[in-house]
Amino acid sequence: MYTPAHFRIDDPDECFDIVERRAVGTLVVSVGGGFEASLLPWVVQRLGEGRGLLQGHVSKANPLATLAADAVPALVIFDLVDGYVSPTWYASKAEHHQVVPTWNYVSVHVHGTVRTVDQPHWLREQIGMLTEEHEADMKVPWSVHDAPDEFISKMLKGIIGLEFHVERLEGKAKLSQNRSAADRAGVIAGLNAVGDDPLWAAMQEWGLDEGGVE
């Protein structure tokens, strides 16, 4: 990933924070002269020093189930927020008109290797952890135990687990850090006006509504 210094996120823990918040990332594996990719939910485990495990699953009919039968190099892309930035929002437009549109975003690329795991106990545990994580805020959380055991066992036969070993993380928060404080304030106001709350909140989180530069 192209990461100029003023956009780069150097702290692996900050990158893992983004991965955990997004929870869903696109797994990409090279195959022949092209690529195979799938958007998947992941269970995240940190192991320290920028290493970790991502656990997921796919249908056995998914080409990734065969491609990752043996550990292969792979990439998972987690895009937290993104949105269009109009040049009309820049204060500098009124000064010299030398402005163009752009796209702001926060993204983490996770590099490592992925392999399949075809073990019913492992799959049941992964599904359980994934479900608990995403049902936690529900008024009446659903549990895997709510469904008949024979039904769950049948469903598990149709999927295969994925274990991704995290070797390196690249983080990028492109949030107008290369613009003046006045221009960043204009972007904040513009995002607020069009109702892009996630991107507006990201700029606040990174301190860019106060003229800061990461």
C-alpha positions in Angstrom: 0.0 0.0 0.0 1.3 3.5 -0.9 1.6 5.2 2.5 3.2 8.7 2.5 4.6 9.6 6.0 1.8 12.0 6.8 -0.9 9.4 6.2 0.9 6.3 7.6 -0.2 4.5 10.8 3.0 3.1 12.3 1.6 1.6 15.5 0.6 -2.1 15.0 -1.8 -1.9 17.9 -3.6 1.0 16.3 -3.8 -1.1 13.1 -5.3 -4.0 15.1 -7.8 -1.6 16.7 -9.0 -0.7 13.2 -9.2 -4.4 12.2 -11.2 -5.3 15.3 -13.6 -2.3 14.8 -14.2 -3.2 11.1 -14.3 -6.9 11.7 -15.0 -7.7 8.1 -12.1 -7.8 5.6 -11.5 -8.9 2.0 -9.2 -11.9 1.8 -7.1 -11.9 -1.4 -5.1 -14.9 -2.7 -3.1 -15.0 -5.9 -4.1 -17.7 -8.3 -2.5 -18.3 -11.7 -2.4 -14.9 -13.5 -5.1 -13.4 -11.3 -6.6 -13.3 -7.8 -9.4 -14.9 -5.8 -11.1 -12.6 -3.2 -13.9 -12.9 -0.7 -15.3 -10.4 1.9 -15.4 -12.3 5.2 -16.1 -11.7 8.9 -13.1 -12.5 11.1 -12.3 -13.3 14.8 -9.2 -11.4 15.7 -6.5 -12.6 18.2 -3.5 -10.4 19.0 -0.2 -12.2 19.7 2.0 -9.1 20.3 4.8 -7.4 18.3 2.5 -6.9 15.4 1.6 -10.6 15.0 -1.8 -12.2 15.4 -4.4 -14.6 14.1 -7.5 -14.0 12.0 -10.0 -16.9 12.1 -12.8 -17.1 9.5 -14.6 -19.6 7.3 -15.9 -20.0 3.8 -18.2 -22.4 2.0 -16.5 -25.5 0.8 -17.7 -24.5 -2.7 -15.6 -21.3 -2.5 -12.4 -21.6 -4.6 -10.5 -20.3 -1.5 -11.3 -23.6 0.2 -9.0 -25.4 -2.3 -6.5 -22.6 -2.8 -5.7 -22.4 0.9 -5.5 -26.2 1.5 -1.8 -25.6 2.0 -0.6 -22.4 3.7 -0.3 -19.7 1.0 0.7 -16.0 1.1 -2.4 -13.8 1.3 -3.7 -10.3 2.1 -6.7 -9.1 4.0 -8.0 -5.6 3.5 -10.0 -3.8 6.2 -11.5 -0.5 5.0 -12.9 1.3 8.1 -14.4 4.5 6.5 -14.1 6.4 3.2 -15.8 9.2 1.4 -15.6 11.8 -1.3 -14.1 15.2 -0.6 -15.2 18.1 -2.8 -12.8 20.9 -3.6 -15.6 23.4 -2.9 -15.1 22.7 0.8 -11.5 24.0 0.8 -11.0 27.5 2.1 -8.1 27.8 -0.3 -10.5 27.5 -3.3 -11.5 31.1 -2.8 -7.8 32.2 -2.7 -6.4 30.5 -5.8 -8.8 27.9 -7.2 -5.8 25.4 -7.4 -7.8 22.5 -5.8 -9.1 19.2 -7.0 -11.4 16.5 -5.7 -10.1 13.6 -3.6 -11.2 10.6 -1.6 -10.4 10.3 2.2 -10.3 6.9 3.9 -8.9 4.8 6.7 -7.6 1.4 5.7 -5.4 -1.5 7.0 -3.7 -4.1 4.9 -2.9 -7.3 6.7 -0.1 -9.4 5.2 0.5 -13.1 6.1 -0.4 -16.6 5.2 -3.7 -18.4 5.2 -4.6 -22.1 5.5 -7.8 -24.1 5.8 -8.9 -25.8 9.0 -11.3 -28.7 8.5 -12.1 -29.6 12.1 -15.7 -29.6 13.4 -14.7 -28.5 16.9 -12.6 -25.6 15.6 -15.4 -24.5 13.3 -18.0 -24.7 16.0 -15.8 -22.6 18.3 -15.1 -20.0 15.6 -18.8 -19.7 14.8 -19.6 -19.3 18.5 -17.0 -16.6 19.0 -18.1 -14.7 15.9 -21.7 -14.9 16.8 -21.2 -13.8 20.4 -19.1 -10.8 19.2 -21.8 -9.5 16.8 -24.8 -10.4 18.9 -23.5 -8.7 22.0 -25.4 -5.4 21.4 -28.6 -7.1 20.5 -31.6 -6.7 22.8 -32.1 -10.4 22.8 -28.8 -12.0 21.7 -29.0 -15.1 19.5 -26.7 -18.0 20.4 -25.6 -21.0 18.4 -27.1 -23.1 21.2 -30.5 -21.6 20.2 -30.6 -23.8 17.1 -30.9 -27.6 17.1 -27.6 -29.2 17.5 -28.2 -31.5 14.5 -29.0 -28.5 12.3 -25.8 -26.7 13.3 -23.8 -29.9 12.7 -25.3 -30.1 9.2 -24.5 -26.5 8.5 -20.9 -26.9 9.6 -20.4 -29.7 7.1 -20.8 -27.2 4.3 -18.0 -24.8 5.4 -14.3 -24.9 6.1 -12.3 -22.8 8.5 -9.6 -20.3 7.6 -6.7 -19.4 9.8 -4.7 -16.3 8.7 -1.3 -15.8 10.4 -0.6 -12.1 10.6 3.0 -11.2 9.7 2.8 -7.5 8.9 0.3 -4.7 9.0 0.1 -1.5 6.9 -2.2 1.2 8.1 -3.2 4.4 6.3 -5.4 7.3 7.5 -5.8 9.7 4.6 -7.8 12.4 6.2 -6.6 15.7 4.7 -3.5 15.9 6.8 -1.7 17.4 3.8 -4.1 20.4 3.7 -4.0 23.5 5.8 -6.0 23.8 9.0 -8.5 26.0 7.3 -9.0 23.5 4.5 -9.4 20.7 7.0 -12.0 22.7 8.8 -13.8 23.2 5.5 -13.8 19.4 4.9 -15.2 18.8 8.4 -18.0 21.3 7.7 -18.7 19.8 4.3 -18.9 16.2 5.5 -21.2 17.4 8.3 -23.4 19.1 5.7 -23.8 16.0 3.5 -24.3 13.8 6.5 -21.1 11.7 6.2 -20.9 11.1 9.9 -18.4 8.1 9.8 -15.8 10.1 7.9 -16.4 13.2 9.9 -16.1 11.2 13.1 -12.8 9.7 11.9 -11.3 13.2 11.3 -12.4 14.2 14.8 -10.9 11.0 16.2 -7.5 11.7 14.6 -7.6 15.3 15.9 -7.9 16.8 12.5 -10.8 19.1 13.4 -8.4 20.9 15.7 -5.7 21.6 13.1 -3.6 18.6 14.0 -1.5 16.5 11.7 -0.8 12.8 12.2 
